[in-house]
């Protein structure tokens, strides 16, 4: 069965060594690399889990680009059948941010935008996001973000689904939203939004199956299989590790295919 990983990063040295990931390195025991790792290491991790396509994200925040859009584009150019790209932009300059998103989608072939509210300290209903939401609608691409508590050493408040993401979905009914990292400890809020809005989705990145909150598991086994995407958050979690214990969810073949690939195909316009 084809698997699409909805949230991965190929780390640069800038990304891997950033101080905000100190807590994650402590939890996972990961060692700091000495140089930018080759993209083939990420592909090898995908292959080990049977992941065919990875949704590869750029990272831009107040400190600048830890993984630039052009670096992501270079990986897509080398391995166009293995990756699709998500853009990252500078929220402090909305006009340039919109232009950069437009360039990434129209010229580089990216499939969406990802912004991490905790990195900016700005919840997703802040006015600085709104021109980007309008442009996502015009370009026909999703807005991807993070919900729930924050593993890096930053505030978690921006990850509350209600009211922040709730406001966005109300103001932009035509915007497709993918909320990564499930939303714990506000999982019920995130599930409520996915039920309420036809264009709001959840991805499971940053969690292994055995750590899925029970609220998400209940939703996934009911009708939520139509609205939940598999993600790993590599390199923080290996895709194979994230997929361990998948059979314990008890998904039938239709639900399993939608969760592992079908929903991502629809959201990111991958066809097939």
Phi and psi in degrees as GROMACS dihedral restraints (atoms count N, CA, C in turn):
[ dihedral_restraints ]
;  ai    aj    ak    al  type     phi  dphi    fc
    3     4     5     6     1   -64.9    20    10
    4     5     6     7     1   140.1    20    10
    6     7     8     9     1  -124.0    20    10
    7     8     9    10     1   132.6    20    10
    9    10    11    12     1  -116.1    20    10
   10    11    12    13     1   124.4    20    10
   12    13    14    15     1   -92.8    20    10
   13    14    15    16     1   114.1    20    10
   15    16    17    18     1   -79.2    20    10
   16    17    18    19     1    -7.2    20    10
   18    19    20    21     1  -151.4    20    10
   19    20    21    22     1   102.7    20    10
   21    22    23    24     1  -137.4    20    10
   22    23    24    25     1   158.1    20    10
   24    25    26    27     1  -127.5    20    10
   25    26    27    28     1   140.7    20    10
   27    28    29    30     1   -99.0    20    10
   28    29    30    31     1   111.6    20    10
   30    31    32    33     1   -73.4    20    10
   31    32    33    34     1   140.1    20    10
   33    34    35    36     1   -91.6    20    10
   34    35    36    37     1   169.9    20    10
   36    37    38    39     1   -63.3    20    10
   37    38    39    40     1   -35.9    20    10
   39    40    41    42     1   -60.2    20    10
   40    41    42    43     1   -43.5    20    10
   42    43    44    45     1   -65.8    20    10
   43    44    45    46     1   -51.3    20    10
   45    46    47    48     1   -64.1    20    10
   46    47    48    49     1   -32.5    20    10
   48    49    50    51     1   -95.0    20    10
   49    50    51    52     1     0.9    20    10
   51    52    53    54     1   -65.0    20    10
   52    53    54    55     1   140.4    20    10
   54    55    56    57     1   -63.4    20    10
   55    56    57    58     1   -25.1    20    10
   57    58    59    60     1   -69.8    20    10
   58    59    60    61     1   -15.3    20    10
   60    61    62    63     1   -93.1    20    10
   61    62    63    64     1     9.3    20    10
   63    64    65    66     1   -58.8    20    10
   64    65    66    67     1   -39.6    20    10
   66    67    68    69     1   -66.1    20    10
   67    68    69    70     1   -38.4    20    10
   69    70    71    72     1   -68.0    20    10
   70    71    72    73     1   -40.1    20    10
   72    73    74    75     1   -63.0    20    10
   73    74    75    76     1   -36.7    20    10
   75    76    77    78     1   -65.3    20    10
   76    77    78    79     1   -41.4    20    10
   78    79    80    81     1   -70.6    20    10
   79    80    81    82     1   -41.2    20    10
   81    82    83    84     1   -93.3    20    10
   82    83    84    85     1   -17.0    20    10
   84    85    86    87     1    74.2    20    10
   85    86    87    88     1    16.3    20    10
   87    88    89    90     1   -69.4    20    10
   88    89    90    91     1   142.1    20    10
   90    91    92    93     1   -92.3    20    10
   91    92    93    94     1   148.5    20    10
   93    94    95    96     1   -74.2    20    10
   94    95    96    97     1   132.4    20    10
   96    97    98    99     1   -73.9    20    10
   97    98    99   100     1   160.3    20    10
   99   100   101   102     1   -93.3    20    10
  100   101   102   103     1   -16.0    20    10
  102   103   104   105     1  -154.3    20    10
  103   104   105   106     1   168.5    20    10
  105   106   107   108     1   -59.4    20    10
  106   107   108   109     1   123.1    20    10
  108   109   110   111     1   -71.4    20    10
  109   110   111   112     1   148.9    20    10
  111   112   113   114     1   -71.0    20    10
  112   113   114   115     1   149.6    20    10
  114   115   116   117     1   -61.0    20    10
  115   116   117   118     1   -24.4    20    10
  117   118   119   120     1   -63.8    20    10
  118   119   120   121     1   -24.5    20    10
  120   121   122   123     1   -66.8    20    10
  121   122   123   124     1   -38.8    20    10
  123   124   125   126     1   -67.9    20    10
  124   125   126   127     1   -41.1    20    10
  126   127   128   129     1   -62.8    20    10
  127   128   129   130     1   -39.1    20    10
  129   130   131   132     1   -63.1    20    10
  130   131   132   133     1   -40.0    20    10
  132   133   134   135     1   -65.3    20    10
  133   134   135   136     1   -38.1    20    10
  135   136   137   138     1   -64.7    20    10
  136   137   138   139     1   -44.9    20    10
  138   139   140   141     1   -61.0    20    10
  139   140   141   142     1   -37.9    20    10
  141   142   143   144     1   -64.1    20    10
  142   143   144   145     1   -22.2    20    10
  144   145   146   147     1  -105.6    20    10
  145   146   147   148     1    -0.8    20    10
  147   148   149   150     1    76.3    20    10
  148   149   150   151     1    20.8    20    10
  150   151   152   153     1   -81.7    20    10
  151   152   153   154     1   121.4    20    10
  153   154   155   156     1   -84.9    20    10
  154   155   156   157     1   -41.5    20    10
  156   157   158   159     1  -130.8    20    10
  157   158   159   160     1   135.1    20    10
  159   160   161   162     1  -114.3    20    10
  160   161   162   163     1   133.8    20    10
  162   163   164   165     1   -86.7    20    10
  163   164   165   166     1   104.7    20    10
  165   166   167   168     1   -97.5    20    10
  166   167   168   169     1   123.8    20    10
  168   169   170   171     1  -106.5    20    10
  169   170   171   172     1   138.0    20    10
  171   172   173   174     1   -79.7    20    10
  172   173   174   175     1   162.0    20    10
  174   175   176   177     1  -131.5    20    10
  175   176   177   178     1   121.9    20    10
  177   178   179   180     1  -137.1    20    10
  178   179   180   181     1   133.3    20    10
  180   181   182   183     1  -147.7    20    10
  181   182   183   184     1  -166.7    20    10
  183   184   185   186     1   -58.6    20    10
  184   185   186   187     1   -23.8    20    10
  186   187   188   189     1   -87.3    20    10
  187   188   189   190     1     1.9    20    10
  189   190   191   192     1   102.3    20    10
  190   191   192   193     1  -162.2    20    10
  192   193   194   195     1   -90.2    20    10
  193   194   195   196     1   114.9    20    10
  195   196   197   198     1   -82.5    20    10
  196   197   198   199     1   -32.7    20    10
  198   199   200   201     1  -135.8    20    10
  199   200   201   202     1   111.2    20    10
  201   202   203   204     1   -80.0    20    10
  202   203   204   205     1   159.9    20    10
  204   205   206   207     1   -60.3    20    10
  205   206   207   208     1   -38.5    20    10
  207   208   209   210     1   -70.6    20    10
  208   209   210   211     1   -31.3    20    10
  210   211   212   213     1   -66.2    20    10
  211   212   213   214     1   -42.5    20    10
  213   214   215   216     1   -62.5    20    10
  214   215   216   217     1   -43.4    20    10
  216   217   218   219     1   -60.2    20    10
  217   218   219   220     1   -35.2    20    10
  219   220   221   222     1   -64.9    20    10
  220   221   222   223     1   -37.1    20    10
  222   223   224   225     1   -68.6    20    10
  223   224   225   226     1   -39.3    20    10
  225   226   227   228     1   -63.8    20    10
  226   227   228   229     1   -37.4    20    10
  228   229   230   231     1   -67.4    20    10
  229   230   231   232     1   -37.3    20    10
  231   232   233   234     1   -74.5    20    10
  232   233   234   235     1   -36.6    20    10
  234   235   236   237     1  -132.0    20    10
  235   236   237   238     1    67.7    20    10
  237   238   239   240     1   -65.9    20    10
  238   239   240   241     1   -21.1    20    10
  240   241   242   243     1   -89.4    20    10
  241   242   243   244     1    -3.6    20    10
  243   244   245   246     1  -111.7    20    10
  244   245   246   247     1   -19.6    20    10
  246   247   248   249     1  -134.9    20    10
  247   248   249   250     1   149.6    20    10
  249   250   251   252     1  -124.9    20    10
  250   251   252   253     1   153.1    20    10
  252   253   254   255     1  -107.3    20    10
  253   254   255   256     1   149.0    20    10
  255   256   257   258     1  -119.9    20    10
  256   257   258   259     1   132.3    20    10
  258   259   260   261     1   -81.2    20    10
  259   260   261   262     1   157.1    20    10
  261   262   263   264     1  -132.8    20    10
  262   263   264   265     1   143.1    20    10
  264   265   266   267     1  -138.1    20    10
  265   266   267   268     1   170.5    20    10
  267   268   269   270     1   -92.5    20    10
  268   269   270   271     1   108.2    20    10
  270   271   272   273     1   -64.0    20    10
  271   272   273   274     1   -22.2    20    10
  273   274   275   276     1   -72.6    20    10
  274   275   276   277     1   -14.6    20    10
  276   277   278   279     1  -129.2    20    10
  277   278   279   280     1    80.5    20    10
  279   280   281   282     1   -57.9    20    10
  280   281   282   283     1   -37.7    20    10
  282   283   284   285     1   -65.7    20    10
  283   284   285   286     1   -48.8    20    10
  285   286   287   288     1   -66.3    20    10
  286   287   288   289     1   -33.4    20    10
  288   289   290   291     1   -63.0    20    10
  289   290   291   292     1   -43.7    20    10
  291   292   293   294     1   -64.1    20    10
  292   293   294   295     1   -42.8    20    10
  294   295   296   297     1   -62.9    20    10
  295   296   297   298     1   -39.1    20    10
  297   298   299   300     1   -68.7    20    10
  298   299   300   301     1   -41.2    20    10
  300   301   302   303     1   -59.5    20    10
  301   302   303   304     1   -43.9    20    10
  303   304   305   306     1   -61.9    20    10
  304   305   306   307     1   -41.9    20    10
  306   307   308   309     1   -62.8    20    10
  307   308   309   310     1   -44.7    20    10
  309   310   311   312     1   -62.3    20    10
  310   311   312   313     1   -40.6    20    10
  312   313   314   315     1   -77.3    20    10
  313   314   315   316     1   -49.1    20    10
  315   316   317   318     1   -78.7    20    10
  316   317   318   319     1   -34.9    20    10
  318   319   320   321     1  -101.7    20    10
  319   320   321   322     1   -35.5    20    10
  321   322   323   324     1   -99.2    20    10
  322   323   324   325     1    -9.9    20    10
  324   325   326   327     1    79.5    20    10
  325   326   327   328     1    19.7    20    10
  327   328   329   330     1   -66.9    20    10
  328   329   330   331     1   158.5    20    10
  330   331   332   333     1  -110.8    20    10
  331   332   333   334     1     7.0    20    10
  333   334   335   336     1   170.3    20    10
  334   335   336   337     1  -175.4    20    10
  336   337   338   339     1  -122.7    20    10
  337   338   339   340     1   139.3    20    10
  339   340   341   342     1  -126.2    20    10
  340   341   342   343     1   129.8    20    10
  342   343   344   345     1  -128.4    20    10
  343   344   345   346     1   134.8    20    10
  345   346   347   348     1  -102.7    20    10
  346   347   348   349     1   102.0    20    10
  348   349   350   351     1   -57.2    20    10
  349   350   351   352     1   -36.3    20    10
  351   352   353   354     1   -64.3    20    10
  352   353   354   355     1   -29.5    20    10
  354   355   356   357     1   -71.5    20    10
  355   356   357   358     1   -35.6    20    10
  357   358   359   360     1   -86.1    20    10
  358   359   360   361     1   -17.8    20    10
  360   361   362   363     1    69.1    20    10
  361   362   363   364     1    25.8    20    10
  363   364   365   366     1  -128.2    20    10
  364   365   366   367     1   120.0    20    10
  366   367   368   369     1   -66.9    20    10
  367   368   369   370     1   158.8    20    10
  369   370   371   372     1   -68.8    20    10
  370   371   372   373     1    -6.8    20    10
  372   373   374   375     1   -94.1    20    10
  373   374   375   376     1     9.4    20    10
  375   376   377   378     1   -67.2    20    10
  376   377   378   379     1   144.8    20    10
  378   379   380   381     1   -60.7    20    10
  379   380   381   382     1   -24.2    20    10
  381   382   383   384     1   -69.1    20    10
  382   383   384   385     1   -18.7    20    10
  384   385   386   387     1   -80.8    20    10
  385   386   387   388     1   -25.2    20    10
  387   388   389   390     1   -64.1    20    10
  388   389   390   391     1   -37.0    20    10
  390   391   392   393     1   -61.8    20    10
  391   392   393   394     1   -31.8    20    10
  393   394   395   396     1   -70.7    20    10
  394   395   396   397     1   -37.8    20    10
  396   397   398   399     1   -62.0    20    10
  397   398   399   400     1   -44.8    20    10
  399   400   401   402     1   -61.2    20    10
  400   401   402   403     1   -40.2    20    10
  402   403   404   405     1   -69.4    20    10
  403   404   405   406     1   -37.4    20    10
  405   406   407   408     1   -58.3    20    10
  406   407   408   409     1   -42.4    20    10
  408   409   410   411     1   -63.0    20    10
  409   410   411   412     1   -44.8    20    10
  411   412   413   414     1   -64.3    20    10
  412   413   414   415     1   -36.9    20    10
  414   415   416   417     1   -82.3    20    10
  415   416   417   418     1   -14.8    20    10
  417   418   419   420     1    74.1    20    10
  418   419   420   421     1    34.8    20    10
  420   421   422   423     1  -123.6    20    10
  421   422   423   424     1   156.6    20    10
  423   424   425   426     1   -81.5    20    10
  424   425   426   427     1   157.6    20    10
  426   427   428   429     1   -99.7    20    10
  427   428   429   430     1   121.6    20    10
  429   430   431   432     1  -110.7    20    10
  430   431   432   433     1   140.1    20    10
  432   433   434   435     1  -150.3    20    10
  433   434   435   436     1  -174.4    20    10
  435   436   437   438     1  -118.1    20    10
  436   437   438   439     1   139.8    20    10
  438   439   440   441     1  -129.3    20    10
  439   440   441   442     1   159.0    20    10
  441   442   443   444     1    94.9    20    10
  442   443   444   445     1  -172.7    20    10
  444   445   446   447     1   -69.4    20    10
  445   446   447   448     1   162.8    20    10
  447   448   449   450     1  -108.0    20    10
  448   449   450   451     1   120.8    20    10
  450   451   452   453     1   -67.5    20    10
  451   452   453   454     1   -48.5    20    10
  453   454   455   456     1   -61.5    20    10
  454   455   456   457     1   165.5    20    10
  456   457   458   459     1   -80.1    20    10
  457   458   459   460     1    71.1    20    10
  459   460   461   462     1  -143.4    20    10
  460   461   462   463     1   165.9    20    10
  462   463   464   465     1   -62.8    20    10
  463   464   465   466     1   147.6    20    10
  465   466   467   468     1   -97.5    20    10
  466   467   468   469     1   -12.8    20    10
  468   469   470   471     1   -57.5    20    10
  469   470   471   472     1   -36.1    20    10
  471   472   473   474     1   -66.1    20    10
  472   473   474   475     1   -12.2    20    10
  474   475   476   477     1   -92.2    20    10
  475   476   477   478     1     6.3    20    10
  477   478   479   480     1   -71.9    20    10
  478   479   480   481     1   124.4    20    10
  480   481   482   483     1   -64.0    20    10
  481   482   483   484     1   -40.8    20    10
  483   484   485   486     1  -113.7    20    10
  484   485   486   487     1   121.7    20    10
  486   487   488   489     1   -96.2    20    10
  487   488   489   490     1    -9.5    20    10
  489   490   491   492     1   -64.7    20    10
  490   491   492   493     1   -56.9    20    10
  492   493   494   495     1   -72.9    20    10
  493   494   495   496     1   -28.4    20    10
  495   496   497   498     1   -59.2    20    10
  496   497   498   499     1   -44.3    20    10
  498   499   500   501     1   -60.7    20    10
  499   500   501   502     1   -42.5    20    10
  501   502   503   504     1   -63.1    20    10
  502   503   504   505     1   -46.0    20    10
  504   505   506   507     1   -63.5    20    10
  505   506   507   508     1   -33.3    20    10
  507   508   509   510     1   -70.1    20    10
  508   509   510   511     1   -42.4    20    10
  510   511   512   513     1   -75.7    20    10
  511   512   513   514     1   -24.9    20    10
  513   514   515   516     1  -130.7    20    10
  514   515   516   517     1    74.1    20    10
  516   517   518   519     1   -63.7    20    10
  517   518   519   520     1   -20.0    20    10
  519   520   521   522     1   -91.9    20    10
  520   521   522   523     1     0.3    20    10
  522   523   524   525     1   -88.4    20    10
  523   524   525   526     1   127.5    20    10
  525   526   527   528     1   -84.5    20    10
  526   527   528   529     1   127.6    20    10
  528   529   530   531     1  -120.4    20    10
  529   530   531   532     1   129.1    20    10
  531   532   533   534     1  -115.5    20    10
  532   533   534   535     1   114.0    20    10
  534   535   536   537     1   -98.9    20    10
  535   536   537   538     1   109.0    20    10
  537   538   539   540     1   -88.7    20    10
  538   539   540   541     1   158.4    20    10
  540   541   542   543     1    76.0    20    10
  541   542   543   544     1    20.5    20    10
  543   544   545   546     1    71.4    20    10
  544   545   546   547     1   -44.5    20    10
  546   547   548   549     1   112.5    20    10
  547   548   549   550     1    -0.6    20    10
  549   550   551   552     1   -58.0    20    10
  550   551   552   553     1   136.5    20    10
  552   553   554   555     1   -90.2    20    10
  553   554   555   556     1    14.5    20    10
  555   556   557   558     1  -106.6    20    10
  556   557   558   559     1    42.1    20    10
  558   559   560   561     1   -61.1    20    10
  559   560   561   562     1   -41.6    20    10
  561   562   563   564     1   -61.5    20    10
  562   563   564   565     1   -36.5    20    10
  564   565   566   567     1   -62.5    20    10
  565   566   567   568     1   -43.8    20    10
  567   568   569   570     1   -67.4    20    10
  568   569   570   571     1   -41.5    20    10
  570   571   572   573     1   -61.9    20    10
  571   572   573   574     1   -40.2    20    10
  573   574   575   576     1   -60.2    20    10
  574   575   576   577     1   -40.1    20    10
  576   577   578   579     1   -69.3    20    10
  577   578   579   580     1   -39.5    20    10
  579   580   581   582     1   -64.3    20    10
  580   581   582   583     1   -33.8    20    10
  582   583   584   585     1   -73.0    20    10
  583   584   585   586     1   -36.4    20    10
  585   586   587   588     1   -75.6    20    10
  586   587   588   589     1   -38.9    20    10
  588   589   590   591     1  -114.9    20    10
  589   590   591   592     1   126.2    20    10
  591   592   593   594     1   -65.9    20    10
  592   593   594   595     1   -19.7    20    10
  594   595   596   597     1  -104.7    20    10
  595   596   597   598     1    10.3    20    10
  597   598   599   600     1  -101.7    20    10
  598   599   600   601     1   128.3    20    10
  600   601   602   603     1  -125.0    20    10
  601   602   603   604     1   164.3    20    10
  603   604   605   606     1  -120.9    20    10
  604   605   606   607     1   139.4    20    10
  606   607   608   609     1  -119.2    20    10
  607   608   609   610     1   152.3    20    10
  609   610   611   612     1   -94.4    20    10
  610   611   612   613     1    13.7    20    10
  612   613   614   615     1   -55.5    20    10
  613   614   615   616     1   149.8    20    10
  615   616   617   618     1    79.7    20    10
  616   617   618   619     1     5.0    20    10
  618   619   620   621     1  -132.8    20    10
  619   620   621   622     1   138.4    20    10
  621   622   623   624     1   -83.4    20    10
  622   623   624   625     1   161.0    20    10
  624   625   626   627     1   -56.3    20    10
  625   626   627   628     1   -42.4    20    10
  627   628   629   630     1   -68.9    20    10
  628   629   630   631     1   -12.4    20    10
  630   631   632   633     1  -102.8    20    10
  631   632   633   634     1     4.1    20    10
  633   634   635   636     1   -60.1    20    10
  634   635   636   637     1   131.5    20    10
  636   637   638   639     1   -61.2    20    10
  637   638   639   640     1   146.0    20    10
  639   640   641   642     1   -58.8    20    10
  640   641   642   643     1   -29.9    20    10
  642   643   644   645     1   -62.8    20    10
  643   644   645   646     1   -39.9    20    10
  645   646   647   648     1   -69.8    20    10
  646   647   648   649     1   -40.5    20    10
  648   649   650   651     1   -62.0    20    10
  649   650   651   652     1   -43.0    20    10
  651   652   653   654     1   -60.6    20    10
  652   653   654   655     1   -43.7    20    10
  654   655   656   657     1   -65.2    20    10
  655   656   657   658     1   -44.3    20    10
  657   658   659   660     1   -62.5    20    10
  658   659   660   661     1   -38.7    20    10
  660   661   662   663     1   -80.5    20    10
  661   662   663   664     1   -15.3    20    10
  663   664   665   666     1   -90.6    20    10
  664   665   666   667     1  -112.1    20    10
  666   667   668   669     1  -101.9    20    10
  667   668   669   670     1     0.1    20    10
  669   670   671   672     1   -71.1    20    10
  670   671   672   673     1   -12.1    20    10
  672   673   674   675     1   -60.6    20    10
  673   674   675   676     1   -18.8    20    10
  675   676   677   678     1   -80.6    20    10
  676   677   678   679     1   -12.9    20    10
  678   679   680   681     1  -126.1    20    10
  679   680   681   682     1     7.2    20    10
  681   682   683   684     1  -119.0    20    10
  682   683   684   685     1   133.8    20    10
  684   685   686   687     1  -113.2    20    10
  685   686   687   688     1   142.1    20    10
  687   688   689   690     1   -75.3    20    10
  688   689   690   691     1   137.0    20    10
  690   691   692   693     1  -148.7    20    10
  691   692   693   694     1   153.7    20    10
  693   694   695   696     1  -108.2    20    10
  694   695   696   697     1   -37.2    20    10
  696   697   698   699     1    74.7    20    10
  697   698   699   700     1    31.4    20    10
  699   700   701   702     1   -55.8    20    10
  700   701   702   703     1   138.7    20    10
  702   703   704   705     1   -92.0    20    10
  703   704   705   706     1     2.3    20    10
  705   706   707   708     1   -62.9    20    10
  706   707   708   709     1   -38.3    20    10
  708   709   710   711     1  -132.1    20    10
  709   710   711   712     1   131.9    20    10
  711   712   713   714     1   -68.3    20    10
  712   713   714   715     1   141.3    20    10
  714   715   716   717     1   -55.5    20    10
  715   716   717   718     1   -39.9    20    10
  717   718   719   720     1   -63.1    20    10
  718   719   720   721     1   -38.3    20    10
  720   721   722   723     1   -66.5    20    10
  721   722   723   724     1   -41.0    20    10
  723   724   725   726     1   -64.7    20    10
  724   725   726   727     1   -28.2    20    10
  726   727   728   729     1   -91.2    20    10
  727   728   729   730     1   -10.3    20    10
  729   730   731   732     1   -58.4    20    10
  730   731   732   733     1   138.6    20    10
  732   733   734   735     1    74.9    20    10
  733   734   735   736     1    15.9    20    10
  735   736   737   738     1   -56.6    20    10
  736   737   738   739     1   -38.0    20    10
  738   739   740   741     1   -63.0    20    10
  739   740   741   742     1   -22.7    20    10
  741   742   743   744     1   -69.3    20    10
  742   743   744   745     1   -14.6    20    10
  744   745   746   747     1   -72.6    20    10
  745   746   747   748     1   -22.1    20    10
  747   748   749   750     1    69.2    20    10
  748   749   750   751     1    32.7    20    10
  750   751   752   753     1   -79.2    20    10
  751   752   753   754     1   138.9    20    10
  753   754   755   756     1   -75.2    20    10
  754   755   756   757     1   175.8    20    10
  756   757   758   759     1   -61.1    20    10
  757   758   759   760     1   -40.9    20    10
  759   760   761   762     1   -64.1    20    10
  760   761   762   763     1   -47.6    20    10
  762   763   764   765     1   -66.3    20    10
  763   764   765   766     1   -38.1    20    10
  765   766   767   768     1   -63.7    20    10
  766   767   768   769     1   -44.5    20    10
  768   769   770   771     1   -64.8    20    10
  769   770   771   772     1   -40.9    20    10
  771   772   773   774     1   -64.6    20    10
  772   773   774   775     1   -44.0    20    10
  774   775   776   777     1   -64.6    20    10
  775   776   777   778     1   -43.7    20    10
  777   778   779   780     1   -82.2    20    10
  778   779   780   781     1   -23.9    20    10
  780   781   782   783     1  -152.8    20    10
  781   782   783   784     1   -45.0    20    10
  783   784   785   786     1   -58.8    20    10
  784   785   786   787     1   -43.8    20    10
  786   787   788   789     1   -65.5    20    10
  787   788   789   790     1   -38.7    20    10
  789   790   791   792     1   -66.1    20    10
  790   791   792   793     1   -39.2    20    10
  792   793   794   795     1   -57.2    20    10
  793   794   795   796     1   -45.7    20    10
  795   796   797   798     1   -67.1    20    10
  796   797   798   799     1   -46.2    20    10
  798   799   800   801     1   -65.1    20    10
  799   800   801   802     1   -43.7    20    10
  801   802   803   804     1   -97.2    20    10
  802   803   804   805     1     5.5    20    10
  804   805   806   807     1    62.3    20    10
  805   806   807   808     1    45.6    20    10
  807   808   809   810     1   -90.4    20    10
  808   809   810   811     1    -7.3    20    10
  810   811   812   813     1    66.6    20    10
  811   812   813   814     1  -166.9    20    10
